[in-house]
Amino acid sequence: MDIWTFTQDGYREEDIVTNGNRFLVGNGYMGFRGTMDEWGRRQMAAVCLAGVYDQNGDRWREPVNAPNGLFARLTVNGADMALGAEKPLEHRQTIDFRRGVHKRDTLFEPVRIQSERFASMAEPHLLRSRLTLTFRQDAEAELLCGIDTDLWDINGPHLFDYTYKTSPFLLTEARTGELNIPVAAAQNASADFPCEETREAAETGVFRRLRFNAAAGQTYTITLAACVFTGLDGPNPGERAQALCGQTRGFAEDLTAHEAAWEAVWSASAVELHGGGGEAARSLNASLYHLHSIAPRHAQSLSVPARGLSGQTYKGAVFWDSEIFLFPVFVHTEPELAKTLLRYRIDTLPGALRKAAEYGYRGAFYPWESQEGGAEGCTDYNVTDVFTHRPVRTYFRDKQIHISGDIAYALWKYYEITGDDSLMREGGAEVILQCARFYLSRAHRRADCDKTELLDVIGPDEYHERVNNNAFTNQMAAHCMSCAIALADADTDFARALIQKLDYDADLALLREIEPKLRPVFAEGALIEQFDGYFSLEDASLAAVRSRVLDEREYWGTNHGVAAHTQIIKQADVVALTALFPSLFSDQTVERNWRYYEPRTEHGSSLSACMYALTACRFRRPDLAWEHFVKTASIDLSGGGKHWAGEIYIGGTHPAANGGAWMIAALGFAGLSVRNGEITLNPCLPEQIETLRFPVCARGKRVTVTVTRQGWTLE
Ligand code: BGC
């Protein structure tokens, strides 16, 4: 089995959406969905840009798609050779994870169309494709190729005032509606055969028409370069896009540079997994491929949306997924990327301060769905009821307060793992102090006892809204407070200056008093109640709750959802707590809670299975972890996860699960732990795995970890 490629044979219309995700190519700056060269809006073709957002009217804010400069549609003797319009004799689509190259090979009656496409890992603004047309009969052929502006949008349109130029390169420029951000795409093409070329600006873009007489048995090759810049990259994006078009080398040279850049990525992070029949290794490669395709290597301060660059789903927003599920792989393999993710939070602190103030609190309350500059993308009505078609009031934005603690947690982890305090100095410490301040002002002191509580919250399990004392949230908040105290106690120059700048002395005194009263006490071996009153809810089985579902798209949470009044939870919550704070729990406590909560978990979020796998390794049951590993790692190959919520498309790639797959392999199966640059291992290999080998970056040095059934080595 080739563990570095995934191929699908045959064409099925119902696979179009999933294949758009599965076969995506990307480079962190943009993602190009795995659609055919000739497809457009209807098949959800899209070039998703990282970090560029727009709002159309009062619809949801979402990221902006760039015009598609790799558009190419062939007609032969006047007949459209478009997959879907014309029935293929053969069709095959492949993604090469190692090289980041997408291929299609479609045989129509008169012609075979093959293409290769990549989003250059060496040049973030560049997309490339090469079309190879092999004719089976003499024919009059016409290739329409250019920049298609008829874009897929969920809540668009987002681009207005298009202008078009046809020379020297094709160029289109437009502006976003809300913030007037210029977006430009230029295209260059080069054909290896004589043809008659005309150029035209049309309503849906700017195109070249290449007409030629094709001969039976002959192959005709054309390469395309599409260059994308926006106003966020600096002034004159149109000129820059054209300039880059002018600088591109031949397709082969660009491909070589792209492949070399991918090799560098893999040398920092590839996980060799032997065993499991190759399927597990391939899934893990696919997971890491998807993660690296969207990692913001081109930026200093940017994070990753919950559905990566596969579309506008989830409003292109950044969730806790980044800190809890993506940060671990990056901090252990490419710490610079971990910093880039965290700098995004440091730089968006003003948004978090504003949000806290809006709700009447002090400190930093980070957005649940963060967009550029820390704008909150989460709306009050985030779900539509499938029965009444009415918007449902959800409280994710208001009550999922663990988000601030999650960010502080990752900042602290960076410090602990690397021993490098540069992020703390660059603003990380300020984030922690402001998050702790938020929890101080959000906490309630009980009048009847000496406890402090966090009331009316939502934990990771979103099916139970507005609960009191969610154990995960209380622990995250208390941990954040203890980090703030530790920063002050370390008495560094920067912490002293910060405490003065933020006028933090009184907060510090209060933190010292409140933190021990908020921090949950976990008795040895005890079952942890997810929140106050959870154990009194109906203890219905998952099957019973599922049988109450009337419409497969209905939402299980909020007041009337089928899970809300039962102990069925959406995703790991207490189990996530035991995974993230291992030193607080004995193996027995972890196991007892795992065994209680696992059958009660729907795993309705792709974030869930990874936490169950990690904790199963903790109590040394890799056999229990395996199933959750396979589910996590294969999600984007199998097309798993939820695709629709009512009429809203919520599918896409699953970066959190992709990061989770690495976590299970490295932190779970290999038992990797790094503190202050010191590496330790505590392997727990499932019977399916013979060897695991992967690089770790510790104290700036790359070390290769090898784990076998006999033991482990570091080289
Ligand atoms: C999950 C959240 C997650 C979000 C984005 C939701 O379905 O419940 O925990 O952050 O998806 O991945």
Boltz pocket constraint, residues with backbone or C-beta under 6 A from the ligand:
constraints:
  - pocket:
      binder: B
      contacts: [[A, 306], [A, 314], [A, 319], [A, 320], [A, 321], [A, 460], [A, 462], [A, 570], [A, 571], [A, 604], [A, 605], [A, 607], [A, 656]]
      max_distance: 6.0
